[in-house]
Structures are given as C-alpha cells and as structure tokens.
Amino acid sequence: MKLLTQKPLAPKLLAQKVTRTLAASAISAFLLLAPNPQPEGPVLDRIQQSGQLVVATRNDPSTYFKIGSASYAGFEHDLVTRYADSMGLDVVWKVYGDIASMLNDLDQGKVDLVAAGLPVTPKNEKRALFAPSYNEAAPVLVYRNDFAPPSSTDAIAQSRLVISAQAGSAPKLETLRKSNPDLLTDERRNLSPTVLLSLLAEGEVDYVVLNDNVFNQLHALYPSLRKGEQMDDRHAIAWALNRSEDASFLASLQEYFAQVNASGFLDQLREQYFSERSFDYVGSRTFLNHIDSRLPRYSRDFKRMGQQTELDWRLLAAMGYQESLWNPNAISPTGVTGLMMLTKGTAREVGVKDRRDPTQSIEGGARYFKQIYEKLPDVPEPHRIWFSLAAYNMGMGPLIHARKLTAATGDDPDNWFDVKKHLLAQSRSNPRYTNARQALAYVRNIRHYYDALVWLSAQPVKSYQPLSESVASLSVNDLIL
C-alpha cells in the first residue's frame, strides 16, 4: 500500500517555524499565570444555555474521522452526536493529538467532555470524572508475521516498542515503561492507531501495544501483522468530565447511557465499528493490492456516479469489488458479467448496451442501486443503505416480507440489525429466503470493503493545538508537518 509522505521543511522555514512556536509558548506561559475562572451555576444549565457541547477527541478510525467535504463518522462521533441531538445541542469538535492535552483543557473548562476511547484507569480517574462505561478493551501485543513471538517481557522491553496511550496504564505496561525509559508512546509522538500499525508493518518498530478492539477493526488493512499476547486485564472505556463540576451533567449522561443500552443502540454501534471480523490473509492482501493496481482506473467513474446519484463513491466502489474484484471482464457461471455484474435484464432497464464496458457498467450499477434505494421507505441511515444492498442482491420481495415479520414480533422494521435476525432465522426453514444467507454475506462484505476504503481515503482532521502545549515537549520531527 502506498503511503503519502511530506517533505521535510527547508532549514530556513524550519527555523521560522521554531521561532513562531517559541513565541506561542511565551504567550502560553503568560496566559497560564492568569486565573481560569469556572462558570457559576449547574454545568448542564450552562451547556444548554450555550446551545453547544464542546467535545475533545482524536482523529482515527476508531473514534472520529472525516469522510467527505463536510461529513464525519466514527464510534465516538456517532455516540456523541446522538446525545447532543437528544438534548438539542450542536457539537463543537476539538481534535487533539494526545490525551494529556485533552485532560488539561478539560481541567481548565475549555471543553465539556473528552470522547476519545479513554481508558478508565486509576491514573486517569485522578484527573477526571467518568461517565458510565460504554465499551471495554484489552491491550494486546501486535507484531509482524515474519517476527517470532517475543520469548519474555524482558525481550519486549528491550525492543523498539510503541505503547498506545489508549492502551491504559495497567501494571504490566507500567513495568515495561519503567524498564525502558526510551519507549515511544503515542502520548509523546501524537500517533494514531493507523500510523502506529503502519510503522510496525514497515519495520520502523518491532512491536506495538494497543487495544484489541482497535486492532480487530484495522487488521484487514494490515495483513502482515498479527495479534499476540494480551498484556493486561480488560479495562473500561468511557467519556471523561471535569471532576470539579457539579453532578448535573453526569446525571444527564447516566440517563442517556441507560437509554442507549436499553434500546440496543449501543450494541449495534459496537457491532458496526468494533465487531471482530473474519480475517483472510490472502483476501486482505489481494484487496489492498487491487486498491493500488485496479481501483485508480475506475475511481473517476465511481466518483462521477457518486455525485450524480448522491451516494458515497466508496460505497459504489465497494459494491464493484464484491461483484467482480474490479474486473470488467468477470463472468459468472450464470452469465452475469462486467465490473458491476449486471444481468441482461438489468442492463436493458438502466440503458447499458455493453456490460463489459467498465464505464457503462458502473453507470448502470449505480443507477440501479439508486432505484432500489429510492423504493425503500425513509428509514434512518446507515440502515437504509444496508437494506438497499440486501435488496440489490436478493430482491425487494424477501426484504419487504422480512420487515413485516420483524414488526409483527415487536422488533424495529427500520433497524437492519433487527431485520437481519429474522432474515437469518427464516433462511433455515422458509424456501422464500433461500438467498438470504448469501445476501447477508453480501452486505457484510461490502460494509467491510467500504469501511476500509473510507479509512484509507479519510481526510486528516486539523488538530486543535491548545496554547498550554510547551515547546519543550516538541522535537524537530514534531515541527516537520
């Protein structure tokens, strides 16, 4: 996989940048001497009166990332947005490079909340008050396939090891940190999980310790890596609040988490972002190779049709990969052919004359999928997309019937996860659903390909740099942007 790198700054520009940074730090030192008054009155009232919830987070696929010119996604993004919507608030996101800066600004009242996959550890509990836990994770050792597993903790400690700041501070990790003061931590280096795993895959470091749920999410993008031993017990993950404030905000969050737990929303969000996916080493390498060798030939057509149909072009590309591995000459035993594998009837319906012409095939597949999408009722995203994918594969009839069954049992017919359960159950006994299992696999695979394309093409979010950051913590590498 090709990684984009930026050229180091010229010495003159670097000197100018250092000068500007030193000047900013001098201002920071002055500002830090001034008192930081805390607002009076219940904190929840203050937030509601302002109409804004100011949230500190970090830019990575497990948390918060940009997927378009003005669109964002991520587990923390979706969870925070739902809370803010329920309270009638707008979210102001501040993206940081490290946890320490987030907690500093939380202490000073510059943000209302830290939502960044923060581990609930004794060390962090001294700094912040935590809302109810919404997930848990265990720190695991990750290494390359061509590396033998480490023989001992001492061997790990003497290696080039990076410990993610999100991996917690359990005793075994603290022992590693103390035994090797030169350990690189993502707190000091401002590295996201994707960058940590890229460094490992490229041989820049020997081992990485990060949370297992994050590695499960990203493993398909790094097929040359494997998960080793669990380094410590599982720890809770939660949002952090200012310890010095009253309990009104915490009480509101406790009520919110009780609601999203009871409704099943939290389970569905965890499945969407963190479910452990079946990993195929050969399939993952093939997919990544095809992103480099095949996708560039067709990306312009996918993007053009994405604009025309108002669909994410990466979703259309994921469909194309599932259908043909982006091979315009692909043909199935039943005679379906082309990059989007259109039948003769479908091709006629959408005006495709040559199914093996990749441009025509992409145009036809996008138009046909949009037709199905528009026939579905106005259900929330991303459920409507997943329903559309299932109908694209097995037909609209079985999907409509499954939604009726779902409603009849008291489940939510507008929720893909509820309908999926009934599709799976019916596939075991009802001849009408003979293709349901295939459709479920179709949706699952496209979701995985789509996630990978989104993460690989996600635009970096500009970090919010608090004035209190000291120039003493910066190295020359930190200054080369």
C-alpha positions as CSV (number, residue, x, y, z in Angstrom):
1,M,0.0,0.0,0.0
2,K,1.4,3.4,-1.0
3,L,1.7,5.9,1.8
4,L,1.9,9.6,1.2
5,T,4.7,11.4,2.9
6,Q,5.5,15.1,3.1
7,K,8.9,16.5,2.5
8,P,10.9,18.0,5.5
9,L,10.9,21.7,5.7
10,A,13.9,23.6,4.5
11,P,16.3,24.8,7.3
12,K,15.2,28.4,6.9
13,L,11.5,27.5,7.1
14,L,12.1,25.2,10.0
15,A,13.9,28.0,11.9
16,Q,11.0,30.3,11.2
17,K,8.6,27.6,12.5
18,V,10.6,27.1,15.6
19,T,10.7,30.8,16.3
20,R,6.9,31.0,15.9
21,T,6.4,28.1,18.2
22,L,8.7,29.6,20.9
23,A,6.7,32.9,20.6
24,A,3.5,31.0,21.1
25,S,4.9,29.2,24.1
26,A,5.9,32.5,25.7
27,I,2.4,33.7,25.3
28,S,1.1,30.4,26.7
29,A,3.3,30.8,29.8
30,F,1.9,34.3,30.4
31,L,-1.7,33.1,29.9
32,L,-1.2,30.2,32.3
33,L,-0.4,32.7,35.1
34,A,-3.9,34.2,34.7
35,P,-6.7,32.6,36.8
36,N,-9.1,30.4,35.0
37,P,-12.5,31.2,36.5
38,Q,-15.0,28.4,36.4
39,P,-18.6,29.3,35.3
40,E,-21.1,29.5,38.1
41,G,-24.4,27.5,38.2
42,P,-25.1,23.9,37.2
43,V,-22.9,22.8,34.4
44,L,-25.8,21.2,32.4
45,D,-27.7,24.5,32.5
46,R,-24.7,26.4,31.2
47,I,-24.2,23.9,28.3
48,Q,-27.9,24.0,27.4
49,Q,-28.0,27.8,27.5
50,S,-25.0,28.0,25.2
51,G,-26.6,25.5,22.8
52,Q,-23.2,23.9,22.3
53,L,-21.4,20.8,23.6
54,V,-17.6,21.2,23.3
55,V,-16.0,17.8,22.8
56,A,-12.3,16.8,22.8
57,T,-11.5,13.9,20.6
58,R,-8.8,12.4,18.4
59,N,-8.6,11.7,14.7
60,D,-8.6,7.9,14.0
61,P,-10.9,5.3,12.6
62,S,-12.0,4.0,16.0
63,T,-13.0,7.5,17.2
64,Y,-13.6,10.4,14.8
65,F,-12.7,10.9,11.1
66,K,-13.6,12.9,8.1
67,I,-15.3,11.0,5.2
68,G,-16.2,13.9,2.9
69,S,-16.0,17.6,2.4
70,A,-18.2,18.1,5.5
71,S,-19.1,14.6,6.7
72,Y,-17.7,12.8,9.7
73,A,-18.0,9.3,11.2
74,G,-16.6,7.2,13.9
75,F,-17.8,5.4,17.1
76,E,-17.3,8.4,19.3
77,H,-18.8,10.8,16.7
78,D,-22.0,8.8,16.4
79,L,-22.4,8.3,20.1
80,V,-21.8,12.0,21.0
81,T,-24.0,13.2,18.1
82,R,-26.9,11.1,19.3
83,Y,-26.6,12.5,22.8
84,A,-26.3,16.1,21.5
85,D,-29.4,15.6,19.3
86,S,-31.4,14.3,22.2
87,M,-30.5,17.5,24.2
88,G,-31.0,19.9,21.3
89,L,-27.3,20.8,21.2
90,D,-24.8,21.5,18.5
91,V,-21.4,19.7,18.8
92,V,-18.2,21.7,18.6
93,W,-15.4,19.2,18.0
94,K,-11.8,19.9,19.0
95,V,-9.3,17.4,17.7
96,Y,-6.2,16.8,19.7
97,G,-3.0,14.9,19.2
98,D,-2.6,13.5,22.7
99,I,-4.7,12.6,25.7
100,A,-2.7,14.8,28.1
101,S,-3.7,17.9,26.3
102,M,-7.3,16.9,26.2
103,L,-7.3,16.4,30.0
104,N,-5.5,19.7,30.6
105,D,-8.2,21.5,28.6
106,L,-10.9,19.6,30.4
107,D,-9.4,20.7,33.8
108,Q,-9.4,24.3,32.6
109,G,-13.0,24.2,31.4
110,K,-12.1,24.7,27.7
111,V,-14.0,21.5,26.7
112,D,-17.1,19.9,28.3
113,L,-16.3,16.4,27.5
114,V,-13.5,14.1,26.4
115,A,-14.7,11.4,24.0
116,A,-11.6,9.6,22.7
117,G,-11.7,6.0,23.7
118,L,-10.2,7.0,27.1
119,P,-9.4,4.0,29.4
120,V,-10.8,4.2,32.9
121,T,-7.6,3.7,34.9
122,P,-6.6,4.8,38.4
123,K,-4.2,7.4,36.9
124,N,-7.0,8.9,34.7
125,E,-9.5,8.8,37.5
126,K,-7.3,11.2,39.4
127,R,-7.7,13.6,36.6
128,A,-11.3,13.3,35.5
129,L,-14.8,12.1,36.4
130,F,-16.0,9.3,34.2
131,A,-19.5,8.8,32.7
132,P,-20.9,5.2,32.5
133,S,-18.6,2.8,30.6
134,Y,-19.8,2.1,27.0
135,N,-17.1,-0.3,25.9
136,E,-14.1,-2.3,27.2
137,A,-10.8,-3.4,25.7
138,A,-7.6,-5.2,26.5
139,P,-4.2,-4.1,25.5
140,V,-2.5,-6.7,23.2
141,L,0.9,-7.0,21.6
142,V,1.0,-6.7,17.9
143,Y,3.9,-7.8,15.7
144,R,4.8,-8.7,12.1
145,N,4.1,-12.2,10.7
146,D,7.8,-12.5,9.9
147,F,8.7,-11.9,13.5
148,A,8.8,-14.7,16.1
149,P,6.6,-14.1,19.2
150,P,8.7,-12.5,22.0
151,S,10.2,-15.0,24.4
152,S,9.7,-12.9,27.5
153,T,8.6,-9.5,28.9
154,D,12.3,-8.5,29.1
155,A,12.7,-9.2,25.4
156,I,9.8,-6.9,24.7
157,A,11.2,-4.2,26.9
158,Q,14.5,-4.1,25.1
159,S,12.9,-3.9,21.7
160,R,11.6,-1.0,19.6
161,L,8.2,-0.9,21.2
162,V,5.4,1.7,20.9
163,I,2.7,1.7,23.6
164,S,-0.5,3.4,22.6
165,A,-1.7,6.0,25.1
166,Q,-5.2,4.5,24.7
167,A,-3.9,1.1,25.9
168,G,-4.2,2.1,29.6
169,S,-1.7,2.1,32.4
170,A,-2.1,-1.4,33.9
171,P,0.9,-2.8,36.0
172,K,2.4,-4.8,33.2
173,L,2.5,-1.9,30.8
174,E,3.9,0.4,33.6
175,T,6.6,-2.1,34.2
176,L,7.5,-2.0,30.5
177,R,7.6,1.8,30.5
178,K,9.8,1.9,33.6
179,S,12.2,-0.8,32.4
180,N,12.8,1.0,29.1
181,P,12.6,4.8,29.5
182,D,13.1,5.2,25.8
183,L,9.8,3.6,24.9
184,L,7.9,5.5,22.3
185,T,4.4,6.4,23.4
186,D,1.7,7.8,21.3
187,E,1.1,10.3,24.0
188,R,4.5,11.8,23.2
189,R,4.5,11.2,19.5
190,N,0.9,12.1,18.7
191,L,0.4,8.9,16.7
192,S,-3.0,7.4,15.7
193,P,-3.5,3.6,15.7
194,T,-3.3,3.6,11.9
195,V,0.1,5.3,12.0
196,L,1.3,3.0,14.7
197,L,0.4,-0.1,12.7
198,S,1.9,1.4,9.5
199,L,5.2,2.0,11.4
200,L,5.1,-1.6,12.5
201,A,4.2,-3.0,9.1
202,E,7.1,-1.0,7.5
203,G,9.6,-2.3,10.1
204,E,10.2,1.1,11.8
205,V,9.3,-0.5,15.2
206,D,9.3,-4.1,16.4
207,Y,6.1,-4.2,18.5
208,V,3.0,-2.1,19.1
209,V,0.7,-2.4,22.1
210,L,-2.8,-1.2,21.5
211,N,-6.4,-2.1,22.4
212,D,-7.7,-5.3,20.9
213,N,-10.9,-3.8,19.6
214,V,-9.0,-1.2,17.6
215,F,-6.7,-3.9,16.1
216,N,-9.7,-6.1,15.2
217,Q,-11.2,-3.1,13.3
218,L,-8.0,-2.4,11.4
219,H,-6.5,-5.8,10.9
220,A,-7.7,-6.2,7.3
221,L,-5.7,-3.1,6.3
222,Y,-2.5,-4.6,7.8
223,P,-2.5,-8.3,6.8
224,S,1.2,-8.6,7.5
225,L,0.5,-8.1,11.3
226,R,-0.8,-10.5,13.9
227,K,-2.2,-10.2,17.4
228,G,-0.1,-11.7,20.2
229,E,-0.5,-12.0,23.9
230,Q,-2.9,-9.9,26.0
231,M,-0.7,-7.6,28.0
232,D,-3.2,-6.9,30.9
233,D,-6.7,-7.3,32.0
234,R,-9.6,-5.7,30.1
235,H,-10.3,-2.1,31.1
236,A,-13.4,0.0,30.8
237,I,-13.7,2.9,28.3
238,A,-15.8,5.9,29.0
239,W,-16.2,9.7,28.5
240,A,-14.3,12.0,30.8
241,L,-15.9,15.0,32.6
242,N,-14.4,17.8,34.8
243,R,-14.1,16.5,38.3
244,S,-14.7,19.9,39.9
245,E,-18.1,20.5,38.4
246,D,-21.5,19.6,39.8
247,A,-23.2,16.3,39.1
248,S,-25.9,17.7,36.7
249,F,-24.0,16.8,33.5
250,L,-23.1,13.4,34.8
251,A,-26.7,12.6,35.7
252,S,-27.8,13.5,32.2
253,L,-25.2,11.2,30.7
254,Q,-26.2,8.4,33.1
255,E,-29.7,8.7,31.8
256,Y,-28.5,8.8,28.2
257,F,-26.4,5.6,28.5
258,A,-29.3,3.8,30.3
259,Q,-31.5,4.7,27.3
260,V,-29.0,3.6,24.6
261,N,-28.3,0.4,26.4
262,A,-31.9,-0.5,26.8
263,S,-32.7,0.4,23.2
264,G,-29.9,-1.7,21.8
265,F,-28.4,1.3,20.0
266,L,-25.1,0.9,21.9
267,D,-24.8,-2.8,21.0
268,Q,-25.5,-2.0,17.3
269,L,-22.9,0.8,17.3
270,R,-20.3,-1.6,18.8
271,E,-21.1,-4.2,16.2
272,Q,-20.9,-1.6,13.4
273,Y,-17.4,-0.3,14.4
274,F,-15.8,-3.0,16.6
275,S,-17.2,-6.4,15.8
276,E,-14.3,-8.9,15.3
277,R,-14.3,-9.6,11.6
278,S,-13.3,-12.9,10.0
279,F,-9.7,-12.3,8.7
280,D,-8.5,-13.7,5.4
281,Y,-4.8,-13.0,4.9
282,V,-4.8,-13.7,1.2
283,G,-8.1,-11.9,0.6
284,S,-6.8,-8.8,2.5
285,R,-3.6,-8.6,0.6
286,T,-5.4,-9.1,-2.7
287,F,-7.8,-6.3,-1.8
288,L,-5.0,-3.9,-0.8
289,N,-3.1,-4.8,-4.0
290,H,-6.2,-4.1,-6.1
291,I,-6.7,-0.8,-4.5
292,D,-3.3,0.2,-5.9
293,S,-3.4,-1.6,-9.2
294,R,-7.0,-1.6,-10.3
295,L,-9.1,1.0,-8.5
296,P,-7.3,4.0,-10.0
297,R,-8.5,3.0,-13.4
298,Y,-12.2,3.3,-12.3
299,S,-12.2,5.7,-9.4
300,R,-13.1,8.7,-11.7
301,D,-16.3,6.8,-12.9
302,F,-17.2,5.8,-9.3
303,K,-16.8,9.4,-8.1
304,R,-18.8,10.8,-11.1
305,M,-21.7,8.4,-10.4
306,G,-21.4,9.1,-6.7
307,Q,-22.1,12.7,-7.4
308,Q,-24.9,12.0,-9.9
309,T,-26.7,9.6,-7.5
310,E,-25.8,11.4,-4.3
311,L,-24.2,8.2,-3.0
312,D,-20.8,7.8,-1.5
313,W,-18.5,6.8,-4.3
314,R,-16.6,4.5,-2.0
315,L,-19.9,2.5,-1.4
316,L,-20.2,2.1,-5.2
317,A,-16.6,1.0,-5.4
318,A,-17.1,-1.5,-2.5
319,M,-20.0,-3.0,-4.4
320,G,-17.9,-3.2,-7.6
321,Y,-15.2,-5.0,-5.7
322,Q,-17.6,-7.5,-4.1
323,E,-19.1,-8.2,-7.6
324,S,-16.0,-8.6,-9.7
325,L,-12.8,-7.6,-7.8
326,W,-12.9,-4.6,-10.2
327,N,-12.5,-6.8,-13.2
328,P,-14.5,-5.6,-16.2
329,N,-14.3,-8.9,-17.9
330,A,-15.5,-11.0,-15.0
331,I,-18.3,-13.5,-15.8
332,S,-20.3,-15.8,-13.5
333,P,-21.5,-19.4,-14.3
334,T,-25.0,-18.0,-14.9
335,G,-23.8,-15.4,-17.5
336,V,-23.8,-12.3,-15.3
337,T,-20.9,-10.2,-16.5
338,G,-19.0,-7.0,-16.2
339,L,-17.5,-4.9,-13.4
340,M,-20.8,-4.5,-11.6
341,M,-22.1,-7.9,-12.7
342,L,-25.3,-6.8,-14.3
343,T,-27.8,-9.3,-15.7
344,K,-29.1,-8.8,-19.3
345,G,-32.5,-7.6,-17.9
346,T,-31.0,-5.1,-15.5
347,A,-28.6,-3.8,-18.2
348,R,-31.6,-3.2,-20.5
349,E,-33.5,-1.5,-17.7
350,V,-30.8,1.0,-17.0
351,G,-29.7,1.6,-20.6
352,V,-26.4,-0.3,-20.6
353,K,-25.5,-1.6,-24.1
354,D,-22.1,-3.2,-23.4
355,R,-21.9,-4.8,-19.9
356,R,-18.2,-5.3,-20.3
357,D,-17.6,-1.6,-20.8
358,P,-16.5,-0.6,-17.2
359,T,-17.8,3.0,-17.6
360,Q,-21.3,1.7,-18.7
361,S,-21.3,-1.0,-16.1
362,I,-20.5,1.4,-13.2
363,E,-23.1,3.9,-14.5
364,G,-25.7,1.1,-14.8
365,G,-25.0,-0.4,-11.4
366,A,-25.1,3.0,-9.7
367,R,-28.4,3.9,-11.3
368,Y,-30.0,0.5,-10.5
369,F,-28.9,0.7,-6.9
370,K,-30.3,4.2,-6.6
371,Q,-33.6,3.0,-7.9
372,I,-33.8,0.4,-5.2
373,Y,-32.7,2.9,-2.5
374,E,-35.5,5.3,-3.5
375,K,-38.1,2.5,-3.4
376,L,-37.4,1.9,0.3
377,P,-39.2,3.9,3.0
378,D,-37.4,6.8,4.6
379,V,-35.6,4.9,7.3
380,P,-32.5,6.2,9.1
381,E,-29.0,5.8,7.8
382,P,-27.0,3.7,7.6
383,H,-29.8,1.2,7.8
384,R,-31.4,2.3,4.6
385,I,-28.1,1.7,2.7
386,W,-27.8,-1.9,4.2
387,F,-31.4,-2.6,3.3
388,S,-30.8,-1.4,-0.2
389,L,-27.7,-3.7,-0.5
390,A,-29.7,-6.7,0.6
391,A,-32.5,-6.0,-1.9
392,Y,-29.9,-5.4,-4.6
393,N,-28.6,-8.9,-4.0
394,M,-31.8,-11.0,-3.2
395,G,-34.6,-8.8,-4.5
396,M,-37.1,-6.5,-2.8
397,G,-39.8,-9.1,-2.1
398,P,-38.0,-11.1,0.6
399,L,-36.8,-7.9,2.3
400,I,-40.3,-6.4,2.5
401,H,-41.6,-9.7,3.9
402,A,-38.8,-9.8,6.5
403,R,-39.5,-6.3,7.6
404,K,-43.2,-7.2,8.1
405,L,-42.2,-10.2,10.2
406,T,-39.8,-8.0,12.2
407,A,-42.6,-5.5,13.0
408,A,-45.0,-8.4,13.9
409,T,-42.7,-9.6,16.6
410,G,-42.2,-6.2,18.2
411,D,-38.8,-5.5,16.8
412,D,-37.9,-2.5,14.7
413,P,-38.5,-2.9,11.0
414,D,-36.4,0.1,10.3
415,N,-33.3,-1.4,12.0
416,W,-31.0,-3.5,9.9
417,F,-29.8,-5.5,12.9
418,D,-33.3,-6.5,13.9
419,V,-34.3,-7.4,10.3
420,K,-31.1,-9.3,9.9
421,K,-32.0,-11.6,12.7
422,H,-35.3,-12.5,11.1
423,L,-33.7,-13.0,7.7
424,L,-31.2,-15.4,9.2
425,A,-34.0,-17.3,11.1
426,Q,-36.2,-17.6,8.0
427,S,-33.3,-18.8,5.8
428,R,-33.2,-22.0,7.8
429,S,-36.8,-23.1,7.1
430,N,-38.6,-20.8,4.6
431,P,-37.9,-21.6,0.9
432,R,-38.7,-17.9,0.1
433,Y,-35.5,-17.0,1.9
434,T,-33.1,-19.4,0.1
435,N,-30.8,-16.5,-0.9
436,A,-31.0,-14.7,2.5
437,R,-27.7,-16.0,3.8
438,Q,-26.0,-15.0,0.6
439,A,-27.5,-11.5,0.9
440,L,-26.3,-11.2,4.5
441,A,-22.8,-12.1,3.5
442,Y,-23.0,-9.7,0.6
443,V,-24.0,-6.8,2.9
444,R,-21.3,-7.8,5.4
445,N,-18.5,-8.0,2.8
446,I,-19.5,-4.6,1.3
447,R,-19.6,-3.0,4.7
448,H,-16.1,-4.2,5.3
449,Y,-14.7,-3.1,2.0
450,Y,-16.5,0.2,2.3
451,D,-15.0,0.8,5.8
452,A,-11.6,0.0,4.5
453,L,-11.9,2.4,1.6
454,V,-13.3,5.1,3.9
455,W,-10.4,4.8,6.4
456,L,-7.8,4.7,3.6
457,S,-9.2,7.8,1.9
458,A,-10.3,9.6,5.1
459,Q,-9.0,13.2,5.2
460,P,-7.0,14.2,8.2
461,V,-8.8,16.5,10.6
462,K,-7.0,19.6,11.6
463,S,-5.9,19.2,15.2
464,Y,-6.8,21.8,17.8
465,Q,-3.5,22.9,19.4
466,P,-4.0,24.3,22.9
467,L,-1.9,27.3,23.9
468,S,-0.7,25.5,27.0
469,E,1.4,23.0,25.0
470,S,5.0,23.5,25.9
471,V,7.7,23.9,23.3
472,A,10.0,21.8,25.5
473,S,7.9,18.7,24.6
474,L,8.4,19.2,20.8
475,S,11.2,17.6,18.8
476,V,12.4,18.5,15.3
477,N,10.2,15.7,14.0
478,D,7.2,17.2,15.6
479,L,7.9,20.5,13.9
480,I,8.1,18.9,10.4
481,L,4.5,18.9,9.3
